[in-house]
Amino acid sequence: MRDMILKAVAQPPKLFWGPVLPTAINAGIQVPMMFMAVGIADVNPLLFVISIVSCHLAIVAAGVREPHLSTMIQAFGQTNKVSKNLYQERGNKFEP
């Protein structure tokens, strides 16, 4: 096997030492909320910086335990679709 494939499987991409998808979601939610709170309510941005860093540390800790966390979130999003079964059976059979 080629080294590139093994490296991609063994070392999933990271963003500031955390899995890419949860880290991007964290920043994508908390940074706009920080700017809105500062602009609307004149809140001290240090509170949000502490929150962003603490949540990022929790994401890094979760990423250490499960390095493929981003892949698991993407796979859950693809398989969590409700399909209509052709036959009367219990459960999701993934039939068209």
LUMKE-538886 format. One line per field, with one value per atom (N, C-alpha, C): residue number from 1; atom name; x, z, y. Coordinates in pm, 1 decimal, m for minus. Example, Ala and Ser with C-alpha at 12.3 -4.5 7.8 and 13.67 -1.06 7.14 Angstrom:
BEGIN
pos <- 1,1,1,2,2,2 .
site <- N,CA,C,N,CA,C .
c1 <- 1319.0,1230.0,1320.0,1285.0,1367.0,1290.0 .
c3 <- 780.0,780.0,780.0,708.0,714.0,787.0 .
c2 <- m569.0,m450.0,m330.0,m225.0,m106.0,3.0 .
***
This chain:
BEGIN
pos <- 1,1,1,2,2,2,3,3,3,4,4,4,5,5,5,6,6,6,7,7,7,8,8,8,9,9,9,10,10,10,11,11,11,12,12,12,13,13,13,14,14,14,15,15,15,16,16,16,17,17,17,18,18,18,19,19,19,20,20,20,21,21,21,22,22,22,23,23,23,24,24,24,25,25,25,26,26,26,27,27,27,28,28,28,29,29,29,30,30,30,31,31,31,32,32,32,33,33,33,34,34,34,35,35,35,36,36,36,37,37,37,38,38,38,39,39,39,40,40,40,41,41,41,42,42,42,43,43,43,44,44,44,45,45,45,46,46,46,47,47,47,48,48,48,49,49,49,50,50,50,51,51,51,52,52,52,53,53,53,54,54,54,55,55,55,56,56,56,57,57,57,58,58,58,59,59,59,60,60,60,61,61,61,62,62,62,63,63,63,64,64,64,65,65,65,66,66,66,67,67,67,68,68,68,69,69,69,70,70,70,71,71,71,72,72,72,73,73,73,74,74,74,75,75,75,76,76,76,77,77,77,78,78,78,79,79,79,80,80,80,81,81,81,82,82,82,83,83,83,84,84,84,85,85,85,86,86,86,87,87,87,88,88,88,89,89,89,90,90,90,91,91,91,92,92,92,93,93,93,94,94,94,95,95,95,96,96,96 .
site <- N,CA,C,N,CA,C,N,CA,C,N,CA,C,N,CA,C,N,CA,C,N,CA,C,N,CA,C,N,CA,C,N,CA,C,N,CA,C,N,CA,C,N,CA,C,N,CA,C,N,CA,C,N,CA,C,N,CA,C,N,CA,C,N,CA,C,N,CA,C,N,CA,C,N,CA,C,N,CA,C,N,CA,C,N,CA,C,N,CA,C,N,CA,C,N,CA,C,N,CA,C,N,CA,C,N,CA,C,N,CA,C,N,CA,C,N,CA,C,N,CA,C,N,CA,C,N,CA,C,N,CA,C,N,CA,C,N,CA,C,N,CA,C,N,CA,C,N,CA,C,N,CA,C,N,CA,C,N,CA,C,N,CA,C,N,CA,C,N,CA,C,N,CA,C,N,CA,C,N,CA,C,N,CA,C,N,CA,C,N,CA,C,N,CA,C,N,CA,C,N,CA,C,N,CA,C,N,CA,C,N,CA,C,N,CA,C,N,CA,C,N,CA,C,N,CA,C,N,CA,C,N,CA,C,N,CA,C,N,CA,C,N,CA,C,N,CA,C,N,CA,C,N,CA,C,N,CA,C,N,CA,C,N,CA,C,N,CA,C,N,CA,C,N,CA,C,N,CA,C,N,CA,C,N,CA,C,N,CA,C,N,CA,C,N,CA,C,N,CA,C,N,CA,C,N,CA,C,N,CA,C,N,CA,C,N,CA,C,N,CA,C,N,CA,C,N,CA,C,N,CA,C,N,CA,C .
c1 <- 83.9,0.0,87.9,31.1,105.9,106.7,211.3,223.7,117.9,77.6,m19.2,m152.2,m196.4,m323.4,m311.9,m205.9,m188.3,m179.1,m112.0,m99.7,m234.3,m316.3,m447.0,m539.4,m529.5,m613.8,m561.9,m432.4,m375.4,m375.2,m359.4,m353.1,m457.3,m579.6,m681.7,m645.0,m698.2,m661.3,m700.5,m618.5,m640.8,m635.6,m706.6,m707.1,m680.4,m563.0,m519.5,m529.8,m475.8,m465.2,m598.3,m705.5,m836.8,m890.9,m988.4,m1050.6,m1111.3,m1104.0,m1138.7,m1286.1,m1377.3,m1519.3,m1569.8,m1544.7,m1591.8,m1524.5,m1397.6,m1328.1,m1386.1,m1415.6,m1474.4,m1616.0,m1691.8,m1826.7,m1819.1,m1725.6,m1706.7,m1676.1,m1581.9,m1545.4,m1657.7,m1724.4,m1831.0,m1952.7,m1974.0,m2087.3,m2046.6,m1934.4,m1900.5,m1843.3,m1769.1,m1710.8,m1819.2,m1916.3,m2022.8,m2106.5,m2130.5,m2204.5,m2127.3,m1994.8,m1913.5,m1927.1,m1915.5,m1925.4,m2064.6,m2168.2,m2303.5,m2323.2,m2273.8,m2289.0,m2209.9,m2091.6,m2011.9,m2080.5,m2134.0,m2197.2,m2331.8,m2411.1,m2546.8,m2549.7,m2487.8,m2500.8,m2374.5,m2270.2,m2144.5,m2087.7,m2083.7,m2031.8,m1879.9,m1811.7,m1666.4,m1628.5,m1548.8,m1514.2,m1424.5,m1364.7,m1279.8,m1360.1,m1486.8,m1572.6,m1586.4,m1604.5,m1618.4,m1485.9,m1375.5,m1245.1,m1219.3,m1253.5,m1237.5,m1327.4,m1449.6,m1542.2,m1491.6,m1441.2,m1390.6,m1271.7,m1179.6,m1060.4,m1098.7,m1190.1,m1228.1,m1301.2,m1389.8,m1457.3,m1358.1,m1260.6,m1160.2,m1076.3,m1042.9,m968.9,m1050.7,m1181.1,m1266.9,m1271.1,m1273.7,m1272.8,m1139.8,m1030.2,m899.2,m893.2,m947.7,m949.7,m1034.4,m1148.3,m1231.3,m1160.4,m1085.3,m1011.1,m895.8,m839.4,m732.3,m789.9,m908.4,m970.8,m1020.2,m1074.6,m1125.9,m1076.5,m963.7,m904.5,m992.1,m1080.8,m1163.4,m1301.5,m1307.7,m1434.1,m1501.9,m1426.6,m1484.4,m1548.9,m1482.2,m1535.4,m1661.2,m1663.2,m1781.9,m1901.2,m1879.0,m1988.0,m2039.8,m1950.1,m1992.4,m2068.6,m2025.0,m2093.4,m2231.4,m2243.3,m2373.8,m2469.7,m2420.8,m2506.7,m2556.8,m2479.3,m2520.2,m2612.9,m2600.5,m2682.3,m2803.6,m2820.1,m2933.1,m3053.8,m3063.4,m3175.5,m3284.9,m3407.3,m3520.3,m3558.9,m3566.9,m3606.5,m3740.1,m3807.3,m3935.7,m3910.8,m3951.0,m3932.2,m4033.0,m3987.4,m4077.1,m4168.9,m4119.3,m4194.6,m4223.8,m4329.4,m4369.3,m4275.7,m4171.7,m4077.4,m4041.5,m3990.7,m3948.4,m3805.5,m3774.8,m3639.7,m3616.6,m3498.9,m3459.7,m3378.8,m3429.4,m3365.6,m3282.5,m3278.5,m3203.2,m3240.9,m3369.3,m3418.3,m3478.6,m3470.0,m3527.4,m3678.0 .
c3 <- 0.0,0.0,0.0,m48.9,m53.9,83.6,110.1,239.3,259.5,152.3,165.2,219.9,173.6,220.2,367.0,405.4,544.3,634.6,590.0,671.9,688.2,583.1,592.6,686.7,688.3,775.7,919.2,935.2,1069.1,1138.0,1063.4,1121.8,1054.6,1108.3,1047.6,1065.0,979.9,986.6,1118.3,1161.5,1288.1,1264.3,1346.8,1344.4,1487.4,1509.4,1644.3,1740.5,1700.9,1777.5,1805.8,1744.2,1762.9,1629.2,1631.6,1506.9,1431.1,1299.6,1217.3,1232.2,1217.1,1214.4,1347.0,1461.6,1587.1,1619.0,1583.2,1607.3,1520.9,1396.3,1307.4,1352.2,1399.2,1449.1,1573.1,1661.8,1782.6,1746.3,1657.4,1617.4,1537.8,1454.1,1371.6,1449.4,1566.1,1649.4,1748.4,1816.5,1926.6,1881.8,1772.9,1729.1,1682.4,1597.8,1563.4,1683.7,1777.5,1898.3,1979.8,1984.5,2056.9,1994.5,1861.8,1796.0,1812.3,1806.5,1826.4,1969.5,2066.8,2207.0,2236.5,2178.5,2198.8,2132.8,2013.0,1941.6,1998.8,2042.0,2088.3,2236.7,2319.1,2464.3,2531.0,2454.7,2508.1,2617.6,2585.1,2676.1,2660.7,2768.8,2765.1,2681.3,2575.5,2490.5,2559.5,2671.2,2743.9,2790.8,2824.2,2864.7,2751.6,2630.3,2516.0,2480.3,2495.8,2466.4,2562.7,2689.2,2787.4,2750.6,2707.5,2667.8,2543.9,2445.7,2323.4,2354.8,2437.3,2471.1,2552.7,2649.5,2731.7,2648.8,2558.8,2471.5,2376.9,2328.7,2240.4,2315.0,2439.9,2518.5,2538.1,2557.1,2568.5,2436.4,2324.3,2193.1,2169.7,2209.9,2195.8,2280.7,2402.3,2487.7,2425.9,2367.2,2299.8,2175.9,2107.3,1989.2,2022.6,2141.5,2184.5,2209.1,2267.6,2293.8,2165.3,2072.9,1946.3,1833.0,1769.3,1666.8,1543.4,1515.5,1395.0,1425.4,1514.0,1554.8,1439.1,1356.2,1240.3,1143.9,1118.4,1027.5,1085.0,1215.9,1278.5,1268.6,1283.6,1271.5,1128.1,1029.9,890.6,856.3,905.7,877.9,943.3,1063.2,1128.8,1049.3,995.0,915.2,788.7,731.8,609.2,637.2,751.6,780.1,865.5,912.1,998.2,917.2,792.3,707.1,718.1,722.3,730.1,588.8,565.2,432.9,444.0,331.6,327.7,287.5,372.8,344.0,240.2,150.4,50.0,110.3,211.8,274.3,418.4,471.6,607.8,704.8,749.7,846.1,945.4,1057.5,1159.0,1132.0,1149.6,1134.0,999.8,984.7,862.8,775.2,659.2,574.2,461.3,445.6,342.7,202.9,182.9,49.8,m13.3,m143.9,m208.6,m205.1 .
c2 <- m118.4,0.0,124.1,228.8,352.6,419.4,494.8,561.4,669.4,736.6,845.3,794.1,677.9,622.7,584.4,519.5,480.8,602.8,706.4,825.8,893.9,897.4,960.9,885.3,754.0,674.0,678.9,670.8,664.9,801.2,909.5,1042.5,1132.4,1134.7,1220.9,1368.7,1456.3,1598.1,1663.2,1755.4,1825.0,1975.4,2049.6,2194.8,2241.1,2297.5,2336.7,2218.3,2105.2,1981.2,1913.9,1957.1,1895.6,1846.9,1755.7,1710.4,1829.5,1826.0,1941.9,1981.9,1888.4,1923.5,1979.3,1914.0,1974.0,2107.6,2122.0,2248.2,2359.2,2329.1,2429.5,2466.3,2369.0,2397.3,2485.7,2456.0,2536.9,2682.0,2701.4,2838.0,2903.3,2827.8,2882.7,2926.6,2870.1,2910.2,3019.4,3000.2,3090.0,3224.3,3229.4,3356.3,3454.2,3413.8,3509.1,3551.5,3456.5,3493.3,3596.5,3583.4,3679.5,3818.0,3827.2,3956.3,4017.6,3934.2,3987.5,4036.5,3961.3,4002.1,4128.9,4140.4,4262.2,4380.6,4362.3,4472.5,4513.1,4416.3,4445.9,4482.5,4397.6,4414.4,4467.1,4495.9,4547.4,4455.2,4324.9,4222.7,4216.3,4186.4,4173.5,4050.7,4066.0,3951.4,3849.0,3884.7,3789.7,3669.3,3689.4,3577.2,3476.1,3526.0,3436.0,3370.4,3441.5,3382.1,3265.8,3284.7,3176.5,3059.2,3088.3,2982.9,2908.0,2981.2,2918.9,2828.5,2877.9,2798.4,2675.9,2689.9,2574.5,2469.5,2512.8,2416.4,2349.8,2426.1,2367.7,2263.6,2290.7,2192.3,2064.5,2078.7,1960.4,1883.5,1955.4,1889.1,1818.6,1880.5,1816.5,1689.6,1695.0,1575.8,1465.1,1501.2,1400.8,1346.6,1432.0,1388.7,1296.3,1311.7,1220.5,1081.6,1076.9,946.8,881.1,960.8,909.3,997.8,961.5,1047.3,1066.5,973.6,980.4,1039.5,1135.8,1196.6,1269.4,1338.2,1407.5,1309.2,1198.6,1096.9,1034.0,1012.6,954.8,1049.4,1179.3,1276.6,1279.8,1276.1,1276.0,1148.5,1035.1,908.2,906.8,962.1,967.9,1055.3,1163.8,1250.6,1183.2,1092.9,1024.2,907.3,842.4,723.8,754.9,875.9,910.1,957.0,915.6,952.9,846.7,892.2,800.3,760.0,632.1,584.0,511.7,502.6,433.5,288.6,196.2,54.3,7.9,m79.7,m135.4,m240.4,m309.9,m416.6,m379.4,m434.8,m404.5,m477.0,m408.1,m463.0,m355.1,m398.7,m304.1,m259.9,m132.6,m83.7,m16.1,35.8,107.8,13.2,m21.9,m123.0,m61.6,70.4,139.0,92.8,66.9,31.4,156.1,170.3,290.6,292.4 .
***
